[in-house]
Amino acid sequence: MNRWKKVSMNWKILKKYIQGRCSEQELRQLGAWLQEDPANEDFFKSFIEDWDPEEHAEFEADAQAAWQQFKKRNKLSSSSQPIGSASTKKKSSASANHFKEVGSRGYPYWFSIAAAAVILITTLYFISQDWLQANEQTKPTEIAAQKITTDRGQRTNLRLSDGSLVTLNAESSLEIPENYGDPTRTIYLEGEAFFEVEHDEQHPFIVITPRGYVKDLGTQFNITAYDSSRIEVAVKEGLASLGTVKKGIIQKELVELTPNKLGILKRVGGLTVSDITDMEEFTGWAEGKLVFRETPFPEVVQRLERWFNIECITEDPQLKERTLTATYSNMPLDEVLEVLSVSVRASYEREKRTVTFRDNQE
């Protein structure tokens, strides 16, 4: 008996998914269909394996004919029919930029993670790296909470369910609790992230870190909270308030930050607010730039370790007294090391993922 006898599929939604044009509603519909029956997922994978980009124009010309062609090729019964003939006219900007093409036949990269990519029925669009590492994996279940973690050398872009965008830096974690949006949009950050928040007065957006919290008042801002004793907030647009927390619970609002203001809250030393003369120093990383402005060498080394997933050794203590002012835009490690060593008057030796810096006595 044909295992796909009862399979039905909305061809127009599948076609839009292939083109990266699905709306959020269509992604949810496709995800729900995948969860209805294991046969649906098998069918979807078979379709992906069967897809040939050289026939793309023919598939585009007539959706119904394309469906019949696929059924014939895979010996589906005549009872298998596309459902939901009406397609939405709304164009989506949600997911197309997540896709890229690789491989000799030009198969889209997202084919290998298609089932995971469409079952994004939680609070954000996030492609699980675990799916990339396994050919067979149990179908993900719907969960209300998410925790996204990046390792050294990793950065990721996230879109929350309210449309807010988050860029998560290396060696960071972002936790979205089960009650996100009810009544507040509260999330928890350790590490660094850049936020572009969709303002909603009825549902305030709050980021809680080990040291303090930031409440959005309609803005773009960067939070650095690698150190549990310190939080650093740089406001690019709009307004954001900065306050204290105790054991993850909001305590007291201390200051309202306006554009181009930097707020730093430390366990020892309290709150300081200053003007930002170069916003790129705080937000450039989100665009693939390593930006240093009179940065002490120990901090430079720490950022290099996170950015490139390396270990750095500084043998000569005098190097720790030097500073660096430079911008490295999407540069590979070896190029960065060459330029940096000249700038701080140092020599370096690299062995695999370990870099040793020495004072250049010449």
N, C-alpha and C positions, 0 to 999 in steps of 0.2 A: 504494500500500500504506500502511495506517495506521501512522504512525511510532510509535504507542503500543501496537501489537498485543501486544507481549510484556511490557508494563509491569505489574507487580504491586505492591501497596502495602498496608501494614498500616494500615487505616483507623482503628482504635481508637487507635493511637499518634499518628496525624496529628490526630485529634480532641483528644487530650489536649494535644498541642503547641499547638494553636490556643487552648486554655484556659489555657496556661501551667502545666500540671500534670505535664509529663514528668519522670520520674526521670532520673538521670544515665545509667543503663543504656539507657533508651529513647532519649535524645538520641544516644547513641553508635550505637544500632541504626539510627536514622533517618539519621544522618550516613553510616554505612557504606553504606546503601541508595542514597544520593545519589551516592556515589562509584563504585558498581558500573557505571553506564552513563550516558552523557550524556543519553539519553532520559529517565531518571528525573528528572534536574534539570529538563528541559523540561516534563515532566509536572507536577512539583511547582509550577513557576512558573505553569503554566496553571491549576492548581487554585486557586492564590492569587488570580489575576486573576478567576476565576469566582466566588469566594466573595462572598456577599451577606449581611451581618449580619441583614437583615430576615427571612431564611429560617433563622436560627440555631436557633430552636425546633424546626423541622421536622427539621433535621439532627441535633439532639440526641436526638430521639425514637427513631430507629431507625437505627443505624449502617449496616446492610446496605442499607436503603432509600435512605439518602443516597448510598451508593456507586453504586447502580444509577442514581439520578437524575443523578449527575455523569457516569457513562459515557454515558448516553443523550444528555445535553446536548452532550457532546464527541465522540459517534460512536465510542466505543471498542468494540473487538471483544468478544465474549462470553468470550474466553479471558483477558481481564484480570480478575483476581480479587484481593480482599484476601488477605493471607497472615498467618499467625501470629494466629489468632483469639483466643488467650488473651492477656489484658492483665494487667500487673502491678498489684497492689493497693497497692503502696507509693506514697504521695504525696510529691511532691518540693517542697522549698522553694528549689530552686537558682536558678531563672531567672525566676519570675513577676514579680518586682519590677523586671525590666529593661524591661518592656513598657509602652507608653502608646498611646493612640489619638489619631489626628489625621486631618484631612481631612473634607470635607463628608459623605461616606458613612460615616464612622466606621471606615474600614479600619484595623486595627491597624498601628502604626508598624513593628513588626517584620516585616511582610510584605515590605517593601522590602529587608530584609537576611536573609531567612529561610534561604537556603542557607548563608550564612556563619555564621549563629547556630547551626545544628544541627551543623555540622562542627566541633564543639569537642572534638576528640579529642586535644588536647594537654594541658598541665598546668593550664589554667585556663579560665574562661568569660570571653571578651573579644570584643566585637563590633568588628570592624575598621571604622575610619572610611573606609577606602578603598572598602569595599563601598558605602557611602552615596553616594560621589561618582561611581559608574559604573553604567550600566545593564547593561553586559555586562562580565564579568570572568572570567578563567580560574578554574576550580575550585581552591580551596586544597588544597595537599597536606599530608599529615601530617608534622609536623616535631617534633623532640624539644626544641628550644630556642625560647624566646620572648624578645623584648625589647620592652617596652611603654614608650612615651615620650609624655609630655604636653607640650604647648606652654603658653605663658602663657595664662591664662584658662581652662585646662582642668583638670578633676579626674576621676578615674575609680575605680570600685570593681571589685575583682577577687576571684574565688574560686579558690584554688589546688586542685590535685587532691586534697590531703589534707583539704580542708574549711577551711583557714585563710583568713581574709579580709584583704585589703590595700586600703587607701584611698590612692591615689597623688595627691599634690598637684601643683600646676601646675609646669611647667618641671622635670620630674623624669623619671627613667628607672629601670626595674626589669628586670633580666635574670635569666632562669631558665635555667640551663645544662642540657645534655642529660642529665647524670647526676643530676638533682634527685631526692632520696630514696634514692640509692644510693651510700654508706650514709647520708649526711647530706642534709638538705633545705637546701642552701645557695643563696642568691640574692644578687644584687649590686644595690646601690642608690646612685644619685646623685640628690640632691634631698631630698625629704621624703615620708614615708609613715607611716601608722598601721597597726599590725598587731594582729590578733586571732588568736592562734596555737592550733591544735589540738595539744595536747602529745602527744609520742610519744617515750618514753625511748630506744627502739631507733633512732630516726631524728631526731637533734637538728636543731632549726631555727636556722640561722645567717644573719645578714644582714651582708654585707661591704660597707664603704664605702671610699672612698679613704684615709680617715684611721684608721679602726678597725673593729671588728666587734662585733656583739651576738649573744649566744647565748641563746635562749629557754629558760626553765625552767618554762614553763606560764604564759602571761601576755598582757597587752595593753600595748603600748608604742608610743611615737612616736619616730621617728628623724628628725633634721634634719641633713642632710649636703650642703648646697649648696656650702659652702666646703671645698675639698680638704684644708685644714689643720685642720679642726675637725669633730667629731661631737658631737651633743647627743642624749641619750637620756632620755626621761621615761617612767617606769614607772607605769602606771595600776593594773594588777592583776598579782599573781603576782611572779615573780622573773626577772631578766635579768642576765647577766654582760656586762661591757664590757671589751674588750681592744684591743691594738694589732695592726696589720697592716703588712706591708712588701711592696710590689709585689703587693698582692692576696692575700698569704699570711698566715694567722694566726700571730701571734708569741707574745703573752703575755697571759694574763688578768690584769686589774688590780683589778677590784672586782665584787662582786655587789650589784646594785641591788634594793631592796625597794620596795613600793608607795609612791607619792608621793615618790620620790627622783628627783633630776635629776643625771645624770652628764654632764660635759663634758670631752672629751679634745681638747687643742690641741697642735699641733706645738710652739708656744712657750708654756710655762706648765704643760704637763703636765695632770694629772687633777685635777678638782675635783668634789666631791659635795655637794649641798645639798638642803634640804627644799623641797617644792612646796606652796605655800599655796593656789594656785588652778590645778587641773589643766586647766581650760578654756583657760588661756593657751596650753597646748601642744597640746591636742587639739581645741579648738573648731572649727578650720578644717575638720575632717573632717565636721562637722555644718553646714557652710555659714556659719560665724561668723568674722568678723575680730576677734580679741581682742588688745588691747594693754594692757600693764600697765607703766606708766612706761617705755615703749619710746622710745628715742631717735628723733628725727625722721628721720634718714637710713635707719634700719631700717624705719620706718613707710612711707616712700616706696618702698623696695625691695619690700616686701610688696604694696603697692598695685599696683605694676607687674606683678608676677606674677599677682595675683588678677584684675585687670581687663584685662590685656594693654594697658597704656598706657605712655607714656614721661613721666617727671616731671622737671621742671627746678626746682631751688631757687636762686633768684637772690640771696637775702640770706643771708649766712653765719650771722647770728644765729639763724636758724630751726633750724640744725643743732644748736644747744645745747638745744633744747626737747624735752620728752617728751610722750607721749600715753598716757592711760588711758581706754579706751573699748571698747565691744563693739558691733559692727555685725552684726546677724543678717539674712542674706539681703537686704541692702539694695543698690539699684542705685548705680552710680557717682556720679551727680549728688547723691544724698542723702548719701552718705558724704562727699563733698567739702564740702558745705554745713556739716555738723556738725563735721567735722574742722577746717575753717578757723577756726571759732569757738573750738574747744578749744585750738588752738595759737597763737591770735592772728595769723592770717595771712589774706591774700587770695589768690585763685587765678583763673586764666584758663584756660579749656579751649578748645582748637581741635582738633576731631576727637579723635585719640587722644593728644594731647600736652597735659599739664597743667603750668602754670607757677605756682609758689608764690612769694609775696612777703610780706615782713614787713608786718603791718598797723600803721601808725604812728599810727592814730587812738586 
